[in-house]
Amino acid sequence: MTRSELPFDSAVATGKGDDGTTGLLFGGPRVRKDDLRTEAYGTVDETVAALGLARAELHMKEQYGVLSRNFGGLGDTILRLQRELFVVGAELATTPEARTKQADGVTRVSKAMVEALGDTLVEAEGAIELPREFVVPGETRVSAALEVARTTSRRAERRTVTLAAEDQGIADGHILAYLNRLADLLWVLARVAEQAEARGATVARPDRTRGRRAAASTTDTHGSATDDR
């Protein structure tokens, strides 16, 4: 079905995907919507949406005049990550044949993007108290949204690892390192969000110490159940 065959006029719907296929960046043959590549960039898109929920919560606090200064530039950081994930999605949505059309930082993850995530991670770690135990998400709405984004980004990473086994260009690039670093950063940002509202992380085992000051070292473990770093 083509757009002209739709029984209504829409600037968004075309009808071309009604057969379960979708187009990729820079053209080429259409692929199934459950293709490895589509699964990978689709999960990245889910991560962007989850981050949007965290950012919306911050906007709501600002609107009602209850946004603590302790949040600092968290909203700006989240928006930056959302925009960078469009670059991640663009790289994943490009076939090997069209890879020469990609540009670093625009349609392909660059080394500089990975390094910048590391810098942001270290800065955030140094400003908070880090739990020394696995934590249970849900202390605040902002931190919970960031945890959803973190777990979704881990799924995006797993989908990308699967794709990389069949696409050497993905395996040789910076995208896997970016996604791995992103999930680490989102875990730390969730702790930033908690402590911005004077809340500490709830540890999975209540008999353990709640946290320690992030001085020169980082957490031994993190996440809700696994350590994928």
Short mmCIF file of the C-alpha atoms (twelve columns), coordinates in Angstrom:
data_MODEL
# 
_entry.id   MODEL 
# 
loop_
_atom_site.group_PDB 
_atom_site.id 
_atom_site.type_symbol 
_atom_site.label_atom_id 
_atom_site.label_alt_id 
_atom_site.label_comp_id 
_atom_site.label_asym_id 
_atom_site.label_seq_id 
_atom_site.Cartn_x 
_atom_site.Cartn_y 
_atom_site.Cartn_z 
_atom_site.pdbx_PDB_model_num 
ATOM 1   C CA . MET A 1   0.000  0.000   0.000  1 
ATOM 2   C CA . THR A 2   1.299  3.446   -0.889 1 
ATOM 3   C CA . ARG A 3   0.459  6.762   0.698  1 
ATOM 4   C CA . SER A 4   -1.916 7.584   -2.115 1 
ATOM 5   C CA . GLU A 5   -3.897 4.432   -1.303 1 
ATOM 6   C CA . LEU A 6   -4.590 5.437   2.293  1 
ATOM 7   C CA . PRO A 7   -8.221 6.395   2.932  1 
ATOM 8   C CA . PHE A 8   -7.070 9.567   4.684  1 
ATOM 9   C CA . ASP A 9   -4.461 12.290  4.233  1 
ATOM 10  C CA . SER A 10  -1.631 12.276  6.767  1 
ATOM 11  C CA . ALA A 11  1.763  13.921  6.987  1 
ATOM 12  C CA . VAL A 12  2.966  11.024  9.170  1 
ATOM 13  C CA . ALA A 13  1.315  7.797   8.046  1 
ATOM 14  C CA . THR A 14  2.284  6.452   4.618  1 
ATOM 15  C CA . GLY A 15  0.972  2.913   4.755  1 
ATOM 16  C CA . LYS A 16  4.292  1.560   3.484  1 
ATOM 17  C CA . GLY A 17  4.929  -0.218  6.772  1 
ATOM 18  C CA . ASP A 18  1.590  -2.012  6.783  1 
ATOM 19  C CA . ASP A 19  3.325  -5.108  5.437  1 
ATOM 20  C CA . GLY A 20  5.659  -5.272  8.451  1 
ATOM 21  C CA . THR A 21  8.680  -3.722  6.754  1 
ATOM 22  C CA . THR A 22  10.492 -0.431  7.270  1 
ATOM 23  C CA . GLY A 23  13.027 1.683   5.418  1 
ATOM 24  C CA . LEU A 24  16.548 2.390   6.632  1 
ATOM 25  C CA . LEU A 25  18.681 5.510   6.665  1 
ATOM 26  C CA . PHE A 26  20.272 6.416   3.316  1 
ATOM 27  C CA . GLY A 27  17.862 4.101   1.491  1 
ATOM 28  C CA . GLY A 28  18.433 0.535   0.397  1 
ATOM 29  C CA . PRO A 29  16.124 -2.474  0.575  1 
ATOM 30  C CA . ARG A 30  13.353 -2.368  3.149  1 
ATOM 31  C CA . VAL A 31  13.742 -4.737  6.103  1 
ATOM 32  C CA . ARG A 32  11.366 -6.509  8.452  1 
ATOM 33  C CA . LYS A 33  10.386 -4.577  11.557 1 
ATOM 34  C CA . ASP A 34  11.746 -7.392  13.696 1 
ATOM 35  C CA . ASP A 35  15.109 -7.389  11.913 1 
ATOM 36  C CA . LEU A 36  18.159 -7.313  14.229 1 
ATOM 37  C CA . ARG A 37  18.978 -3.801  13.085 1 
ATOM 38  C CA . THR A 38  15.441 -2.557  13.627 1 
ATOM 39  C CA . GLU A 39  15.288 -4.189  17.059 1 
ATOM 40  C CA . ALA A 40  18.506 -2.434  18.049 1 
ATOM 41  C CA . TYR A 41  17.618 1.100   16.994 1 
ATOM 42  C CA . GLY A 42  14.031 0.628   18.128 1 
ATOM 43  C CA . THR A 43  15.249 -0.120  21.638 1 
ATOM 44  C CA . VAL A 44  17.454 2.961   21.492 1 
ATOM 45  C CA . ASP A 45  14.308 4.919   20.651 1 
ATOM 46  C CA . GLU A 46  12.652 3.467   23.761 1 
ATOM 47  C CA . THR A 47  15.591 4.728   25.803 1 
ATOM 48  C CA . VAL A 48  15.102 8.217   24.411 1 
ATOM 49  C CA . ALA A 49  11.441 8.092   25.463 1 
ATOM 50  C CA . ALA A 50  12.277 6.913   28.981 1 
ATOM 51  C CA . LEU A 51  14.753 9.764   29.348 1 
ATOM 52  C CA . GLY A 52  12.006 12.094  28.197 1 
ATOM 53  C CA . LEU A 53  9.899  10.995  31.147 1 
ATOM 54  C CA . ALA A 54  12.724 11.897  33.546 1 
ATOM 55  C CA . ARG A 55  13.146 15.286  31.887 1 
ATOM 56  C CA . ALA A 56  9.385  15.915  31.999 1 
ATOM 57  C CA . GLU A 57  9.402  15.256  35.744 1 
ATOM 58  C CA . LEU A 58  12.081 17.904  36.153 1 
ATOM 59  C CA . HIS A 59  10.067 20.339  34.032 1 
ATOM 60  C CA . MET A 60  7.030  19.703  36.217 1 
ATOM 61  C CA . LYS A 61  9.004  20.526  39.333 1 
ATOM 62  C CA . GLU A 62  10.262 23.710  37.712 1 
ATOM 63  C CA . GLN A 63  6.753  24.677  36.653 1 
ATOM 64  C CA . TYR A 64  5.497  24.407  40.237 1 
ATOM 65  C CA . GLY A 65  8.537  26.107  41.709 1 
ATOM 66  C CA . VAL A 66  9.809  23.049  43.587 1 
ATOM 67  C CA . LEU A 67  12.869 22.209  41.495 1 
ATOM 68  C CA . SER A 68  15.773 21.988  43.925 1 
ATOM 69  C CA . ARG A 69  19.043 23.639  42.985 1 
ATOM 70  C CA . ASN A 70  20.635 20.345  43.950 1 
ATOM 71  C CA . PHE A 71  19.546 18.947  40.595 1 
ATOM 72  C CA . GLY A 72  22.082 21.251  38.977 1 
ATOM 73  C CA . GLY A 73  22.222 20.720  35.219 1 
ATOM 74  C CA . LEU A 74  20.600 17.279  35.258 1 
ATOM 75  C CA . GLY A 75  17.876 18.313  32.830 1 
ATOM 76  C CA . ASP A 76  20.417 19.619  30.340 1 
ATOM 77  C CA . THR A 77  22.462 16.441  30.671 1 
ATOM 78  C CA . ILE A 78  19.402 14.293  29.987 1 
ATOM 79  C CA . LEU A 79  18.537 16.333  26.888 1 
ATOM 80  C CA . ARG A 80  22.109 15.997  25.651 1 
ATOM 81  C CA . LEU A 81  21.904 12.217  26.033 1 
ATOM 82  C CA . GLN A 82  18.585 12.103  24.192 1 
ATOM 83  C CA . ARG A 83  20.087 13.981  21.274 1 
ATOM 84  C CA . GLU A 84  23.175 11.768  21.230 1 
ATOM 85  C CA . LEU A 85  20.983 8.682   21.121 1 
ATOM 86  C CA . PHE A 86  19.622 9.906   17.792 1 
ATOM 87  C CA . VAL A 87  23.195 9.552   16.526 1 
ATOM 88  C CA . VAL A 88  23.294 6.013   17.949 1 
ATOM 89  C CA . GLY A 89  20.012 5.199   16.244 1 
ATOM 90  C CA . ALA A 90  21.228 6.625   12.946 1 
ATOM 91  C CA . GLU A 91  24.326 4.427   12.989 1 
ATOM 92  C CA . LEU A 92  22.262 1.340   13.741 1 
ATOM 93  C CA . ALA A 93  19.785 2.215   10.982 1 
ATOM 94  C CA . THR A 94  22.520 2.323   8.334  1 
ATOM 95  C CA . THR A 95  23.346 -0.726  6.239  1 
ATOM 96  C CA . PRO A 96  27.019 -1.650  5.691  1 
ATOM 97  C CA . GLU A 97  26.664 -0.624  2.046  1 
ATOM 98  C CA . ALA A 98  25.726 2.941   3.033  1 
ATOM 99  C CA . ARG A 99  28.304 3.322   5.816  1 
ATOM 100 C CA . THR A 100 30.514 5.638   3.748  1 
ATOM 101 C CA . LYS A 101 27.739 8.228   3.931  1 
ATOM 102 C CA . GLN A 102 27.922 8.452   7.714  1 
ATOM 103 C CA . ALA A 103 29.500 11.379  9.578  1 
ATOM 104 C CA . ASP A 104 31.025 11.236  13.053 1 
ATOM 105 C CA . GLY A 105 28.827 12.810  15.695 1 
ATOM 106 C CA . VAL A 106 25.907 13.069  13.292 1 
ATOM 107 C CA . THR A 107 25.089 9.609   11.978 1 
ATOM 108 C CA . ARG A 108 27.921 7.651   13.605 1 
ATOM 109 C CA . VAL A 109 29.075 7.490   17.229 1 
ATOM 110 C CA . SER A 110 32.503 9.052   17.613 1 
ATOM 111 C CA . LYS A 111 35.306 8.358   20.057 1 
ATOM 112 C CA . ALA A 112 34.831 11.883  21.386 1 
ATOM 113 C CA . MET A 113 31.222 11.050  22.322 1 
ATOM 114 C CA . VAL A 114 32.382 8.057   24.369 1 
ATOM 115 C CA . GLU A 115 35.097 10.094  26.081 1 
ATOM 116 C CA . ALA A 116 32.631 12.862  26.920 1 
ATOM 117 C CA . LEU A 117 30.313 10.329  28.569 1 
ATOM 118 C CA . GLY A 118 33.222 9.151   30.697 1 
ATOM 119 C CA . ASP A 119 33.972 12.713  31.773 1 
ATOM 120 C CA . THR A 120 30.338 13.280  32.731 1 
ATOM 121 C CA . LEU A 121 30.299 10.006  34.648 1 
ATOM 122 C CA . VAL A 122 33.381 10.864  36.697 1 
ATOM 123 C CA . GLU A 123 32.055 14.344  37.472 1 
ATOM 124 C CA . ALA A 124 28.688 12.971  38.628 1 
ATOM 125 C CA . GLU A 125 30.309 10.264  40.761 1 
ATOM 126 C CA . GLY A 126 32.443 12.808  42.557 1 
ATOM 127 C CA . ALA A 127 29.435 14.856  43.635 1 
ATOM 128 C CA . ILE A 128 27.391 12.158  45.359 1 
ATOM 129 C CA . GLU A 129 27.471 9.358   47.893 1 
ATOM 130 C CA . LEU A 130 27.566 6.023   46.095 1 
ATOM 131 C CA . PRO A 131 25.807 2.956   47.488 1 
ATOM 132 C CA . ARG A 132 28.017 -0.053  48.031 1 
ATOM 133 C CA . GLU A 133 25.152 -2.485  47.472 1 
ATOM 134 C CA . PHE A 134 22.652 -3.324  44.752 1 
ATOM 135 C CA . VAL A 135 19.815 -0.820  44.952 1 
ATOM 136 C CA . VAL A 136 16.054 -1.024  44.557 1 
ATOM 137 C CA . PRO A 137 14.728 1.679   42.165 1 
ATOM 138 C CA . GLY A 138 11.821 3.887   43.197 1 
ATOM 139 C CA . GLU A 139 12.979 6.461   45.742 1 
ATOM 140 C CA . THR A 140 11.823 9.370   43.543 1 
ATOM 141 C CA . ARG A 141 9.944  9.759   40.274 1 
ATOM 142 C CA . VAL A 142 12.964 11.247  38.500 1 
ATOM 143 C CA . SER A 143 15.357 8.545   39.666 1 
ATOM 144 C CA . ALA A 144 12.862 5.802   38.815 1 
ATOM 145 C CA . ALA A 145 12.505 7.163   35.270 1 
ATOM 146 C CA . LEU A 146 16.284 7.211   34.932 1 
ATOM 147 C CA . GLU A 147 16.405 3.596   36.085 1 
ATOM 148 C CA . VAL A 148 13.873 2.660   33.399 1 
ATOM 149 C CA . ALA A 149 16.103 4.423   30.878 1 
ATOM 150 C CA . ARG A 150 19.139 2.577   32.238 1 
ATOM 151 C CA . THR A 151 17.596 -0.869  31.939 1 
ATOM 152 C CA . THR A 152 16.240 -0.038  28.488 1 
ATOM 153 C CA . SER A 153 19.681 1.124   27.377 1 
ATOM 154 C CA . ARG A 154 21.123 -2.187  28.588 1 
ATOM 155 C CA . ARG A 155 18.597 -3.967  26.376 1 
ATOM 156 C CA . ALA A 156 19.637 -1.739  23.489 1 
ATOM 157 C CA . GLU A 157 23.222 -2.731  24.201 1 
ATOM 158 C CA . ARG A 158 22.328 -6.433  24.126 1 
ATOM 159 C CA . ARG A 159 20.477 -6.022  20.839 1 
ATOM 160 C CA . THR A 160 23.482 -4.193  19.420 1 
ATOM 161 C CA . VAL A 161 25.848 -6.940  20.575 1 
ATOM 162 C CA . THR A 162 23.688 -9.423  18.661 1 
ATOM 163 C CA . LEU A 163 23.791 -7.209  15.580 1 
ATOM 164 C CA . ALA A 164 27.560 -6.739  15.907 1 
ATOM 165 C CA . ALA A 165 28.026 -10.489 15.560 1 
ATOM 166 C CA . GLU A 166 26.725 -10.137 12.001 1 
ATOM 167 C CA . ASP A 167 27.946 -6.621  11.197 1 
ATOM 168 C CA . GLN A 168 31.676 -6.107  11.650 1 
ATOM 169 C CA . GLY A 169 31.312 -2.372  11.156 1 
ATOM 170 C CA . ILE A 170 29.225 -2.145  14.311 1 
ATOM 171 C CA . ALA A 171 31.678 -4.373  16.181 1 
ATOM 172 C CA . ASP A 172 34.652 -2.231  15.138 1 
ATOM 173 C CA . GLY A 173 33.011 1.109   15.924 1 
ATOM 174 C CA . HIS A 174 32.438 3.041   19.135 1 
ATOM 175 C CA . ILE A 175 28.748 2.317   19.561 1 
ATOM 176 C CA . LEU A 176 29.078 -0.622  21.969 1 
ATOM 177 C CA . ALA A 177 31.400 1.338   24.247 1 
ATOM 178 C CA . TYR A 178 28.989 4.268   24.135 1 
ATOM 179 C CA . LEU A 179 25.982 2.166   25.155 1 
ATOM 180 C CA . ASN A 180 27.914 0.477   27.942 1 
ATOM 181 C CA . ARG A 181 29.121 3.806   29.328 1 
ATOM 182 C CA . LEU A 182 25.640 5.289   28.976 1 
ATOM 183 C CA . ALA A 183 24.055 2.664   31.218 1 
ATOM 184 C CA . ASP A 184 26.730 3.256   33.855 1 
ATOM 185 C CA . LEU A 185 26.101 6.982   33.681 1 
ATOM 186 C CA . LEU A 186 22.334 6.607   33.970 1 
ATOM 187 C CA . TRP A 187 22.753 4.557   37.136 1 
ATOM 188 C CA . VAL A 188 24.862 7.332   38.642 1 
ATOM 189 C CA . LEU A 189 22.411 10.012  37.488 1 
ATOM 190 C CA . ALA A 190 19.597 8.140   39.216 1 
ATOM 191 C CA . ARG A 191 21.591 8.446   42.443 1 
ATOM 192 C CA . VAL A 192 22.135 12.141  41.686 1 
ATOM 193 C CA . ALA A 193 18.366 12.561  41.335 1 
ATOM 194 C CA . GLU A 194 17.705 10.781  44.622 1 
ATOM 195 C CA . GLN A 195 20.201 12.803  46.574 1 
ATOM 196 C CA . ALA A 196 19.004 16.047  44.997 1 
ATOM 197 C CA . GLU A 197 15.779 15.444  46.919 1 
ATOM 198 C CA . ALA A 198 17.624 14.346  50.058 1 
ATOM 199 C CA . ARG A 199 16.754 10.707  49.494 1 
ATOM 200 C CA . GLY A 200 19.171 7.802   49.778 1 
ATOM 201 C CA . ALA A 201 19.097 4.666   47.648 1 
ATOM 202 C CA . THR A 202 17.204 1.714   49.082 1 
ATOM 203 C CA . VAL A 203 19.594 -1.233  49.088 1 
ATOM 204 C CA . ALA A 204 18.500 -4.713  48.057 1 
ATOM 205 C CA . ARG A 205 19.752 -6.203  51.345 1 
ATOM 206 C CA . PRO A 206 18.651 -3.991  54.254 1 
ATOM 207 C CA . ASP A 207 21.314 -5.345  56.589 1 
ATOM 208 C CA . ARG A 208 24.013 -3.684  54.487 1 
ATOM 209 C CA . THR A 209 25.314 -0.093  54.760 1 
ATOM 210 C CA . ARG A 210 23.363 2.368   52.635 1 
ATOM 211 C CA . GLY A 211 26.271 4.148   51.000 1 
ATOM 212 C CA . ARG A 212 29.704 5.633   51.014 1 
ATOM 213 C CA . ARG A 213 31.207 8.876   49.838 1 
ATOM 214 C CA . ALA A 214 32.515 8.801   46.286 1 
ATOM 215 C CA . ALA A 215 36.094 9.897   46.803 1 
ATOM 216 C CA . ALA A 216 38.666 8.245   44.579 1 
ATOM 217 C CA . SER A 217 36.908 4.972   43.810 1 
ATOM 218 C CA . THR A 218 33.666 3.856   42.200 1 
ATOM 219 C CA . THR A 219 30.977 1.336   43.059 1 
ATOM 220 C CA . ASP A 220 31.786 -2.329  43.301 1 
ATOM 221 C CA . THR A 221 28.355 -3.237  41.945 1 
ATOM 222 C CA . HIS A 222 25.318 -1.436  40.653 1 
ATOM 223 C CA . GLY A 223 21.943 -2.005  39.142 1 
ATOM 224 C CA . SER A 224 18.923 -3.883  40.341 1 
ATOM 225 C CA . ALA A 225 20.142 -7.412  39.695 1 
ATOM 226 C CA . THR A 226 23.180 -7.608  37.433 1 
ATOM 227 C CA . ASP A 227 26.478 -5.912  36.816 1 
ATOM 228 C CA . ASP A 228 26.969 -5.472  33.064 1 
ATOM 229 C CA . ARG A 229 29.688 -2.887  33.087 1 
# 
